[in-house]
Amino acid sequence: MYIENLGEIKAIGFDIDGTLYRSIPMYLSMFFHVIGNARTYIAYNKVRKELHKSGNYENFRQVQAEKTGALLKISAEEAEKLLDKVVYEGMKPYFLKLKTCSDSIELIRDLKAAGFKIALLSDFPPEQKGDIWGIRDICDVILGTEAVGALKPSPLPFLKMAEALGVAPEEILYVGNSLKYDVGGSQKAGMKAAWLKNPFKALAGKDYADFSFWHFKELRKLLLSKTK
């Protein structure tokens, strides 16, 4: 479908974390969980920051465990079990209580009904979110970047998403809340990018997305009111 200022768009890709729901309520709900496991989360976050900058790994989880274990002075095997318990399994219950951004899930359903292909691409395992607030079954592609072996902003996971969709990168609009990871990464892969604005970066004047919005109703207007 032709979208004004974007051109031909056949698929919409969405980030999950911080995009389909706002990050601050998630952080607040997890406060005591994170404090109780502070040492693990500090090491994990340090390693993730490094992995965002580094190359591609066929054995991503193993590399992550080795680096985390080195910081915590435990074996890679122990670190992998710890991360699974604290981060991957440990965070699951908190997603059940989260409220998604107003109109985000409804918009995805309506985009699918309008004929767009739908993809989810996230740096965190999508399976953490169960049925992803009821839209898992309507998504054409659901992909975690860890499974690809490279975190955003590497273009690799975005290109893998395009390949799985069977759609050329330039015909995909990717929607996310991070300028660096979502907007920058998808644009490197040749896609269009829509930015769910971060108030602090918006005030700083940084915005190189193809479309920026505060609320999903603005994205709805762009995608469903101006199609031809």
N, C-alpha and C positions, 0 to 999 in steps of 0.2 A: 504494500500500500504506500502511496506517495504521501509523505508528511511534509508540510511546509517548513522550509529551512533545514530539513534533515534528508530529504530525498526518499528513495525507495527503501522502505523498512519492512522486512518479512518476519523478524523475530525480535523479541524483547528478552534480554537477560537481566536477572535481578541478583544483587548481593542479598544476603539474608541478615547477618548480624549488624545491627546499627542502621539498617535500611528498612526492613519490614517491621522492625520494632526499634524504639529509641534506646540508646545505650545507657543513659543515666538511670532509668528505672531498673534496668538489669543489674547495674553495678550496685545500686542501693539494696536490692533484694539479696545479693550475694555477699554483702559486706562481712557478715560474721563468718561465712564459709571461707572467704579469702583471708581474713585476719587469722583464722585458725590454721590456715595452711600457707602462711605468708612466705616462708622460706622457699617452698615449692613454687609458688606463683612468681616470686622474684626471679628465680633461676629460669623458669619457663619463659617468662616475658623477655628476659635478656637473650635467650637462645632464639626465640621467635624473631626478635628484632634483627639478629644476625642473619637468620635464614631468609628474611624478606629481601636482604641485600645480595645474598649469595646465589650460586647457580642452581642447576636442576639436579635432583637426586632420585635415582630409581628406588632407593631404599630410604625414603624420607623419614619415616617414623624411627628407623634405626639410628640415622644420623642425629635426629632430634634427641633421642634417648641418650646417645653417647655424649653429646654436648651438655645435656642437662645433668647427667650423672657426674661428669667431670667437675661441674660447678658445685654439686652437692656432695662430692667425694663418695659416691656410691657407684656400683656397677651399672652398666647400660641396662642390664636385665631388671635390676631393682628400680632404676629410673623409669623404665617403660611401664612397669606395674604401678608405680606411684602416679605417673601422669594419667594413666587410664583411670585409676581410682579417684584422683582429686580433680582432674581437668575434664576428661572426656565423659566418664560416668558421673562424676561428682556434680557437674553443672546441669545435667539433664533435668532434675526436678524443678529447677528454677524457670525453665522455659515453659513449663506447663501453666505457670501463674502469670506469664507475661501477657500484656495487651498489645496487640499489633497496632501499627500506625493507622489512624483513621483512613479508611477507604483503600488501604494497600491490598488487602486480600480480595476485596470486592473488585478492584480494578483489574487484578490479574485474571480473575474469572471472566470479566467482560472483555478483556483483550483476547483471551483464548476464543471466546464466542465470536469475536469480530474477525477471526481468521489468522491472528498472529501466532507464530510458534513461541512457546514460553520455555525459558531455561532459568535454573537457579545455579549460581556459581559462588561458592563461599570458601574462605580460608579455613573455616571450621567445619567439621564433618556434618553434612546435612542430616544424617541419621540421629544426631543429638536432639533434633526437633520433632521426632516422631513423624506424624503425618503432615508436618509443616503447616499447622493451622488449617488443615483441610484442603490444601491445593496440590498435594503430592501427586494425586492421580491424574491431574490435568496438565502436568508439566511434561514437555517433550524430552527435556534433559535435566538431570539433577547431578551436579558434579562438585566434589570437594577438591580444592587445589592440592591438598596433601596427597591424594590418590594419584594426581598427575605428577607430583614430585617437585613442584615449584609453587611458592606462594606469590600472590600479587606483590608488586606490580609487574612481575614477569609476564610477557605476552603469551607464554606457552599455554597456561590454563585457558586463556580466552580463545586461543586458536583451537584447542582441543574441544571447547564448547561449540565453536562454529562448525567444526568438523562433525561433531555428533549431531548437530542440528541439521546439517546438510545445507547450510546457508552461508553465503559469502560474508566475510567480516564486515564489509562496508554496508551490508544490508541488515546489520544488527545494531540495536540500541541497547547499551548496557546501563543499568541504573544502580547507583550506589551512593554511600554517604561519605566516602573518602576520596578527596581530590587526588592524593598521591597514589593510592592503591587501586581504586575502582576507575576513576576517570583517567588517570595517567596510564594505567595498565591496559585498559580497553582501547584507548586511542593509539597506543603503541602497536596494538594488534590490528589496527585499521578500522576499528568500530567507531560509531558515534557514542557519545557518553552523556548521560543525564545525571546531574548531581543533586542529591537531597542535601540541602545546604547545612553546613556546620556553622552555627552563629559566630564563633570566634574567627574562623578563617574567612567567612563572608565579610565581617567587619574589617578584616585586614586587607580586603580588596583583592584577594587571590581567587580567581575564577577563570578557568580555561575550558570549562565543559561546553558542549554543544547546546545544552539546555540546563538551566538551573531552576530549582523549585523549593518552596518551603513546605508545601502540603501536596499530597497525592492528587487532590482535586485539580491542581494545576497541570500535573502530568496527564491526567484523564482528559482535560480539555485539549492538550496538545495532540494526543494520540487518537482520541475517539471523536473529536469535534472537527478535525481538519483532514480527515482521510478522503481520498478520492478514488 
